[in-house]
Amino acid sequence: MKKHIGLVVKDEAHAIRQADRFEGWLVEKGLTVTRRQSTDPAKKKSQATTVHLPTELFCVFVLGGDGTFLSAVRWIGDCQVPIIGVKFGEVGFLAETTEDRLLEVAETILNNQFTTRPQMRLQVQAYRNGEEITRGSAFNDVVINKGALARLARIRTHIDGQFLTDYRADGLIIATPTGSTAYSLAAGGPIIHPSVPGILITPICPFTLTNRPLMVPDAVTIKIQLAESTSDMMLTCDGQVGLKIDQGDTIVISKSATPVQMITLPDQNYFDVLKAKLRWSGSRV
């Protein structure tokens, strides 16, 4: 039976050219390829974004940056398809390899010389007047934040039904360990190893300096509400999908039952990758 490969490509000229070559290389090997173009979430969806996920995929290659990878994760949904990022963007924390090694790495994967590491996602549910208005998932983070003209939000937070605090802040980030190197890091949160079982709560520009980032067990359920009416507040998942929220809406966040199956290569070490991407230097005399 021929292997069926998924290919998600950044909407950028260089990535598209490389994807054309890579797709041709895969087809020459007798493989079937389903290709999807990733687009900026702020732009209108093109017809390319409506490509349906095939029922049987061997793996998915993502050619692009972290935004493209997050788009690919949304595409595969709950399907436990192994996925690998190939860095074409600026940072690429989610990429396992770089474009100059694409064919070499692809050969290794096609020969089944790889393992997968399950990395957690978050399940997100929003309720209005007691009725569910949306349900989704996030691989990096769930963010509640205000628009440019909105005042400080008062975000009431409960952990497993126990009141935690009212965050007075520009917003709140609920992140997975994978997402700890994304928006949460920029907001002053710590870096968490992807295999650490926890959920990170990071306030954005808190009014009270004692409101610090907090790590909670991944088994908890987090409930968030706006404690007062605040205009121009948004809930976003992975920066891809947004929902306007207001007082009375309830956001419930918990660990998803379906993780993302990240392909890992034998020669890769998390800390080496982390040091390279954060440009940490060695000791100096």
Backbone hydrogen bonds, N-H to C=O, Kabsch-Sander energy under -0.5 kcal/mol:
donor,donor_aa,acceptor,acceptor_aa,energy
5,I,3,K,-0.5
5,I,32,T,-3.3
6,G,59,C,-2.7
7,L,34,T,-2.6
8,V,61,F,-2.7
9,V,36,R,-2.5
10,K,63,L,-2.7
11,D,38,S,-0.7
12,E,10,K,-2.3
16,I,12,E,-2.5
17,R,13,A,-2.3
18,Q,14,H,-2.3
19,A,15,A,-2.3
20,D,16,I,-2.3
21,R,17,R,-1.9
22,F,18,Q,-2.6
23,E,19,A,-3.0
24,G,20,D,-2.0
25,W,21,R,-2.2
26,L,22,F,-2.3
27,V,23,E,-2.5
28,E,24,G,-2.3
29,K,25,W,-0.9
29,K,26,L,-0.5
30,G,27,V,-2.1
31,L,26,L,-2.0
32,T,3,K,-2.3
34,T,5,I,-2.6
35,R,33,V,-0.5
36,R,7,L,-3.0
38,S,9,V,-3.6
43,K,40,D,-1.9
49,T,46,S,-1.2
50,T,47,Q,-1.6
51,V,48,A,-1.1
57,L,55,T,-0.6
58,F,4,H,-3.3
59,C,4,H,-0.8
60,V,82,P,-2.0
61,F,6,G,-2.8
62,V,84,I,-2.5
63,L,8,V,-2.9
63,L,61,F,-0.6
64,G,62,V,-0.8
64,G,86,V,-2.0
69,F,65,G,-1.9
70,L,66,D,-2.6
71,S,67,G,-1.8
72,A,68,T,-2.1
73,V,69,F,-2.3
74,R,70,L,-1.9
75,W,71,S,-1.7
76,I,72,A,-2.3
77,G,73,V,-1.4
79,C,76,I,-2.0
81,V,79,C,-1.7
83,I,261,Q,-2.2
84,I,60,V,-2.4
86,V,62,V,-3.4
87,K,85,G,-0.5
87,K,97,T,-2.8
88,F,64,G,-1.0
89,G,64,G,-0.6
95,A,92,G,-1.0
96,E,85,G,-1.8
97,T,85,G,-1.6
99,E,87,K,-1.0
101,R,98,T,-1.6
102,L,99,E,-1.4
105,V,101,R,-3.0
106,A,102,L,-2.8
107,E,103,L,-2.3
108,T,104,E,-1.6
109,I,105,V,-2.4
110,L,106,A,-2.9
111,N,107,E,-1.2
112,N,109,I,-2.1
113,Q,108,T,-2.5
114,F,112,N,-1.0
115,T,264,T,-1.8
117,R,262,M,-2.9
119,Q,260,V,-2.6
122,L,138,A,-3.2
123,Q,254,S,-3.6
124,V,136,G,-2.8
125,Q,252,V,-2.2
126,A,134,T,-2.4
127,Y,250,T,-2.7
128,R,131,E,-2.9
131,E,128,R,-1.8
133,I,126,A,-2.9
134,T,126,A,-1.3
136,G,124,V,-2.6
138,A,122,L,-2.0
142,V,174,I,-2.8
143,V,236,T,-2.8
144,I,172,L,-2.7
145,N,143,V,-0.5
145,N,234,M,-1.9
146,K,170,D,-1.5
147,G,232,D,-2.0
150,A,147,G,-0.8
153,A,169,A,-2.5
155,I,153,A,-0.6
155,I,167,Y,-3.0
156,R,154,R,-0.7
156,R,225,Q,-2.6
157,T,165,T,-2.3
158,H,223,K,-2.7
159,I,162,Q,-2.9
160,D,158,H,-0.5
160,D,221,T,-3.1
162,Q,159,I,-2.2
163,F,161,G,-0.5
164,L,157,T,-3.0
165,T,157,T,-1.1
167,Y,155,I,-2.8
167,Y,165,T,-0.7
168,R,166,D,-0.5
169,A,153,A,-1.9
169,A,167,Y,-0.8
170,D,204,I,-2.5
171,G,204,I,-0.9
172,L,144,I,-2.6
173,I,202,T,-2.7
174,I,142,V,-3.1
175,A,173,I,-0.6
175,A,200,L,-3.0
176,T,140,N,-2.3
180,S,176,T,-0.5
180,S,177,P,-1.1
181,T,178,T,-1.0
182,A,179,G,-1.8
184,S,179,G,-0.7
185,L,182,A,-0.7
186,A,182,A,-1.5
187,A,183,Y,-1.6
188,G,185,L,-1.5
189,G,184,S,-3.0
192,I,190,P,-0.5
196,V,193,H,-2.2
198,G,196,V,-1.5
199,I,216,V,-2.8
200,L,175,A,-3.0
201,I,214,L,-3.1
202,T,173,I,-2.9
202,T,200,L,-0.6
204,I,171,G,-2.7
205,C,203,P,-0.7
207,F,168,R,-3.8
208,T,168,R,-0.5
209,L,207,F,-0.6
211,N,208,T,-1.9
212,R,210,T,-1.4
214,L,201,I,-2.7
216,V,199,I,-2.9
218,D,197,P,-0.9
220,V,217,P,-1.3
222,I,253,I,-3.0
223,K,158,H,-2.5
224,I,251,I,-2.8
225,Q,156,R,-2.2
226,L,249,D,-0.6
227,A,154,R,-3.1
227,A,225,Q,-0.6
228,E,154,R,-0.5
233,M,245,I,-0.6
234,M,145,N,-2.7
235,L,243,L,-2.9
236,T,143,V,-2.6
236,T,234,M,-0.5
237,C,241,V,-1.9
238,D,141,D,-2.7
238,D,236,T,-0.5
240,Q,237,C,-2.2
241,V,237,C,-1.1
243,L,235,L,-2.1
245,I,233,M,-2.2
248,G,226,L,-0.6
249,D,246,D,-2.1
250,T,127,Y,-2.3
251,I,224,I,-3.0
252,V,125,Q,-3.1
252,V,250,T,-0.5
253,I,222,I,-3.0
253,I,251,I,-0.5
254,S,123,Q,-1.9
255,K,218,D,-0.5
256,S,121,R,-2.7
260,V,119,Q,-3.0
262,M,117,R,-2.0
262,M,260,V,-1.2
263,I,83,I,-2.8
264,T,115,T,-3.2
268,Q,265,L,-1.7
273,V,269,N,-2.3
274,L,270,Y,-2.7
275,K,271,F,-2.5
276,A,272,D,-2.1
277,K,273,V,-2.5
278,L,274,L,-2.1
279,R,275,K,-0.5
280,W,275,K,-2.2
